[in-house]
């Protein structure tokens, strides 16, 4: 009987742990990602116009890559910059983007090279730009480091 009660308590306690029902995944498309740009301070931007995108894009030093022409009535661009880092081995990516009733949450993963790991001695400025469906909800950037 005691084992049965423990089983019931365990089943009930684990049934209460679940993913929030009100979160919906937001699809995104990577527009640009790299390690070298003219942005030396960590920052993030929510871009709602072609003029804003042009201004940010020019800081990426991607002369060989044409600035994407987007329909900003349909799309929003997120630009995330890690800032200047002392060596290679640093990177930035987006793990997931979800919509809640109140906001869009962007989970950003920043990779830091382990100590004593060989890496380029060149300074880097990791960045990523992604496009999501147009939103007027507030956007929260949730940074994680690995």
N, C-alpha and C positions, 0 to 999 in steps of 0.2 A: 504494500500500500504506500509506503514511504517513497519508493522509487517511482510509483505512478504519479504521486503528487509533485515530485521533483520534475518529472517529464512535463506535466501540465504547466507548471510555473515557467519552465524553460521555453516551452512552445508559446506561451502568452507573451513572455518578455521579448522574444525574437520577432514576433509578429508585429510589434509596435515600431520596429526599426525598418524604415523604408525610405525610398527616394521621394522627395516632395512631389505631390501630384501636380502642383501648379507650375512646375518647371517644364518648359518645352525647348528642345534643342533648336538652335538657330544655325542654319547652314551658312558657311562662309567660303570665300574664294581668296586665295593668296594672290595679291597683285605684285608684290615685291618683297624680297627678303635678302639681307646681306649683312656684311660685317664692317663695311666702310661707308661713312657718310659724313656730312658736315654738322651733325647734331651731337654735341659733346655733353649735354646734360640729360639725365633721365627725364622722359616726358611721354605723355600720351595725348592724342588728339582725336576728336570726333569731327569728321569732315563731312559737310553737308552741301558743298558746292564745287564746281569744277575749278573756280578760281582758287579756293583753299587747297584743293588737291595739287594744282599746278605749283603753288608756292612751296608745299611740302616736298613734292617730287623733285624740284630743282635742288634740294638739299641732299638728294641721294646720289648725285654724281653718276647718273645712268644715261649719259648722252647717247649711247647706242640703243637704248630702249625707249620707245615712244611713250609719252604720257597717255594712260588709258582714258578714253572718252566715255564717261559713264552717264547714265540717266539718273540724276540725283533726285528725281521724283520717285524713283524706284529703289535706289541704293544709298547706303551710308558707308563711308570708308573710316576705318580705324587705323591710326598710325601709332606704333609703339616703339619708342627708342630706349635702349638700355643705357645710353650715355657712353662716354669714353672710358675704355677699359685698358689696363696696363699691358695686356698681352693678348695673344690668340687664345682660343679655347673657350671663349665666352660665346653664348648663343641665346636667342630668344625665340619662343614659339607660343602658339596659342593651343592650349589643351582642349578647351571647349568654350562654347558660348551658349548661354541659356537665357530664355525669356521667362520672367516671373510676371505676375500681374502688375508689379510696381516698377520694374527696371529690367535692363539687360545686364547680365553678369558675364564678364569676359575673364576667363582663367588664363593668366599669362605665366608661362614657365620660363624662368631665367636659369641658364646653365652656367655654372662657375667651374673652371677647371680645378681638379684636386691639387693640393699642394704637392710640390716636387714632381709634377707631371711635365714632360717636355712640351713646350708650346712656343709659337712664334713670339719674338720679342716686340713685334710691331704693335702699336696701339690700335685698338679696334673700337668700333661704334656700332654694335649689333642693332638691327631694326627689323620690323615686319609691318607691312601694310596689308590689310584685308578688307574685302567688301562684304557687306551683309545686306539683307533686305532693309529698305528704308524704315527708320524708326524715329519717333519723337520722344520715346521713353528715355529717362536718365540712363546713362551707361556707367557701370561700376567696373573698374579694373581691379581684379584680385590677383596679386602677384605672389608667386611661389618660387622658391629657389632650390635648386638641386646641385 
